[in-house]
Amino acid sequence: MIIPLSKAPTNKIATIIQVNTGPGLKTRLLNMGFVNGAKLKVLENNGHHIVVALEGGSGRVVALSRGIAMKILVEVQN
Amino acid sequence: MSILKNMCKYVVAVVGQPNVGKSTLFNILTGRVERVGNFPGTTVTMNVGTRVYGGESICFVDLPGIYGLKAVSSDEKIARDFIIWGDWDAILVLVDATVGVSGFYLLAQVLQFTKRVVVALTKWDAVQKQGIDVDLEKLRKVFGLPIVTVSALKGEGIEELLEAVMSMIRSPESSNDSLYIDYGPLEPFLTILTEAVKQRAVVRHGIALRGAAVLIAMGDRDLAKRLGLDLEHTYAEVLAKVREAVGGDIEEYIADKIDMFLEEAIGSAMRFRAGYREPVAIPRIFRNPVTGFLTSFAILLSAIFTAFAINTGFPFTTILEMLGQSSVAATLERYTISGIIGMTFDYLKVLVHNTLDSSNSVLASLLADGVIEGVGVVTSFIPLILITLAIMSAIEDSGLGPLMAITLHRLFARFGLSGRAVYPMFISLGCNVPGVIASRAALDDVERFGIIASASFIPCQARLVVMLALVGYILAGHPLLQAITIVGIYFGGMILYLITAKLFRRAVFRVKNPPELLLEIPRLKIPSLRVVWWNSWALTKHFVIRAGTVLTLLVVVVWSLTHFGSQGFITDPSQSFAAGIGAAIGNAIAPLYSLPPETSWKIGFALLAGFIAKENLLATLAVLTGVEEGKTAIEQLGITLPQGLALLAFFMYYVPCMATVATIYGETKSLKLTLLVVAYIIGIALTLSLALYRIAVILH
């Protein structure tokens, strides 16, 4: 199921399919490890911001506001 | 030769991703850290730590914490330029293994430039506690580098790290030895770029230009420009082909390739022992929007109040006065830090007058009422700034900062700011100058400018002293009204801060969307005392050197302007030069508030002095009216309640002090924007103050 990260449910693993932000933000995201195929564990999603842990939950923890999360397409395993 | 090479025999650049534990390690590694001018072409101070090892001095240069080398802000540019053009002998890259493979991304990018690198795996105690098995031998083999594990917390691995750095420095420099990652279809393009760069660039000896080519291919326009390349023009055709070959985005392709390289090469070198790892916990209290918001505010407010209470006794003195315990309040205030400093300098002044008055009263007055007074004012600021900044950096270093920024983001987003804007706002309560500098925490330039434009609406500590004195006089005997007024001024300042940020975002930059938050959340930890001390002391020292000298000088200038007139040395300030300048400013505003001329020139002059530094508002009034204390000085002015309220509003917001204006210019590097901000603030303050005056006159 491919959805924007902003809609990813808590405690699920989401695989990045596409990052569609503007150039500056994209660089920051890529540098932090939001590359295609990266696995994110959704730690918190309250509709305003979303907190994910990279590398399937064992990597760095990053908070993103909804606006950014909307522009990251992920695949969530059911 | 560079300044650095004059200081030390060897220079080591220290680079790492944010939250890698760089400040902590840096302080333990070097012991003493100094600010050595700015990075070339920037206003960013270069922090250098010196260490003597094996009889030879090494300068460790603290480069900004960055996730990667491609420029998105000045931080990356500074680090990138220092690597390409800097006068270093080795580079120390810090990597946090608890972050996993993506923690090595910056290292890979640095290695594409050079292999004169020593890697320190930081927070080694945490790595082990979290049950991460790291195959160090494999890492050393993959990168071909010395890799040292360090724990700044336990002080382990420091000697080994220094030894590794030293042997890297001593090793012969093999030219252009760098990490090679195969970028497949991009290779022909990278070869063209490398050749083009080679034709133009003079870089540090031994730097692999392919590294620069990779960054340029990723779209680092700033670097391309510095190397005289115009990608879109010169290589339009090649670019189109290359983009097609990699499926659109070259930057993404390269980043993916670096990530794939790291996964393949070192992914298996780092394993979690099953069931060992503690989950990254976001404290429950920060998960709930309401409790998170309240907790954040409570933390910040109690931090500010602690700083105030130790220094001025506020809010306890005010509470005691409200309870009718004025004498207890006065005693308490006497024994706060600023009270004790005040007493000390008063004692010195009396001493000078007693010793010198009979022989040379002009000199006595210059020394006592000019020089000692000035040094006293500066000194009284030191503990305040130090304590405020110490508390702030403790919050930041503990990892609470990002959590608070997230919970506050929703509120700030309404005003076109991100949760990061909370720091400038609260730091500005201490002093607007570091507040403006704290705009660097902003997510983008638009937000940053919004913060810079708004910060000086937040009443700083210096204005608090003026505020307390004015409120104490115009609302004497009404402690409740005093408290409401003080809260009102702070509240008003914060509202103005938020509205201004939104206004500038909309009107000046025409950006409608709220800024987006992208913030790493580090694990919570006990803040490192050394880091807190260094951060706060360095900024305080900066204040003493930069602002302190100006301030002392200014008090002396004020003294001479008030003690000299066309007849030479005088005792009556109304005959002085100050009277003339003050009268001009005072007369301009007097009709608006129906001020009497003997008051208006003093206020006019105080406004002028307050522009140079806010604390001078009161100090100048004190000198002009010839009394010791600010409070008494205001009594001497003989102003009405409506005039007092209007003046209060005007004094609070009328213009940022000279130091803040200079900082605004330094941060925006635009005279136009600086003038726009100053004009806007004056306009708002005048409008507010006049409105308040009219309302007060009607009600009074």
Interface residues (C-beta under 8 A of the other chain):
Chain A: V19 P23 G24 L25 K26 T27 R28 L29 L30 N31 M32 G33 V35 N36 G37 A38 L43 E44 N46 H48 H49 V51 A53 L54 E55 G57 S58 G59 R60 V61 V62 A63 L64 S65 G67 I68
Chain B: N19 I66 Y67 G68 K70 V72 V99 G100 V101 S102 G103 Y105 L106 M218 G219 D249 E251 E252 A255 D256 D259 F272 R277 P279 V280 I282 R287 P289 P402 I406 H409 R410 A413 S418 D444 N513 P514 E516 L517 L518 L519 E520 I521 P522
